[in-house]
Every structure is written in structure tokens, then in C-alpha cells.
Amino acid sequence: METQMPNQLYAISIMSKDRVGIIADVSYKLSQLSGNIADIRQSVLCGYFSMILLVAFPVDIAQSTIEAKLSEINQISESALAVSIKPVNEAITFTTNTFPENTYVLTVTGQDKVGFVAAVTTFCAQKHINILDLSTTRKADQYVMILFIDMTQSQDIGSIRAELNQFSNKTGFRVVLQHYNIFRAVNEIDLPVV
């Protein structure tokens, strides 16, 4: 009877000039070490690729072995990867429910200016609103932030809406707050697989 070897979880951060195939290269090298990707988040910002992965490896795979394996990618690519690896020693629970029940989507739009992100995120911190995910985009002189926020530790939704209204009047930003379930229902379209 086979006994399954325990795993060690690592958080791996990767940054590089963007190119086709980075995720394929990284995931292939990790699989060569029996690395099982538990979670992944990736983005491209102004031509730069960034990715964070949680990967479970057999305990006999050392961190230096993982670093050496990923460094092999730099021998076949012109855009070198900057890699950081940290062991995750606390227990992590993976659930199918990505966001807490009290998740809202906050969309903030306004004139692009220094301090835009700081103003919005400071408001959230002061109201005990936890930011789960944040993305931004800029079109001409307009800046747009979309935040997935957890309202579990904050005031009731009515008070938050009133304070967001005051925040909007003070900053000139257009602010929309909606429950995640409503956002998902409005924005998700089931397309046929072709």
C-alpha cells in the first residue's frame, strides 16, 4: 500500500517583461518537480507580467531546487524572470466560495490625478472595509478603479452608502456600490463553447 508523502506549500512570486508562454513555462517547470498549483493570480501591467502562485510540493523538494528549476526558464528566454519563493507554514483552507457572503463591488471613476488610489483605499481602511481584489484602468484623462470588498467588519450598508455619497461630493469621483451577486448576475454571460 502506497503512503502519500506530505506536502510543503510555497508562495511563488514572478515578474518579467511580458511575452507569450510565461505561464506555460512556469507551470511546466513546477510540474517537473511534482508541484501542484493550488491557486494562481496573474496580471499584465504596462507591458510587465506579474504572477503569484500557491504551489504544494513533496516535502523532499527543497526551496533551492525550485529556484534552480525556475531559473532554467531564463536560459531559453530573452525576458528574465524575477522570482521570489516563500514557504507557507500556516494552515490554509481552500474553499469553492471565492468571496465572503458580505462581498460588494465598488466602482470609482474620476479625473486621473495623483492620490486617486490613496483616497479610495484610505476611505476603505477608515471604514474597516477589507479590499479583496483591486484593478484599475485609465482612458484618456479618466481613471477607473474596481474593488471587490468585504464589508463584514464595517458599518451597516446604509451608513456606508451615505458616507460614500459624502466622499463622492468631496472628491468629485463617481461611485457605484453593489452586492457581488448583483454584479455577477449583470456581468456574467454564459457563452457556448466553440
Phi, psi and omega in degrees: 000130182280138173256135182279129180288138178295158183250156170244129181268136176235143169264122183242124179249134183227134175223144181195162166298136187293144174201165177290135170099003182298313182297319179297315180298313183294311183295326178294314180297321179294321180293332177295338177257018183061030177281126179257114182286115181272328181201152183209142174220130187221147179205159174238123181239117176048043176087002178246132182269135173223145183210140172237131180233147165253121186230132177262126178242152170304145186298341180276001175267113183282156178301320180297329178292319178296315179300317180295319181295316180291330179292340177299333180297325182293340179282342182245006184224146177283332180262105184291147177268135168264119188239135173231132182233129179230132175290142177254110187261343178274157180289138178238132178257123177262127180238160178282339179274103185296318185245148176299163183300327185265039181270135177236161175247123180250120178249127182234126182231141178183182178298131179294129179200159176299133177096359181302305182297319180299319181296315183291314183289329175293319176304313181299315181297317181294333181263011180059038177262122181271125179274118180271326182203144183215133173223151181226157173209158181228131175234118184054242181258010180259137181243135181234130174243135173238120182240132169264119189236146177258118184263011186303320185264003184263181180294177177295156187299326179298316179295319180296318179298319179296318180288328175294324177298316177296318178300317179297316179296323182287319187265337186084004178282144172272128188235132175231128178239126178217151179296146182304320181297323178290315178303314182296318181297323182282327189259345181265129177236127177280111180259146178292148176281128181247000000 
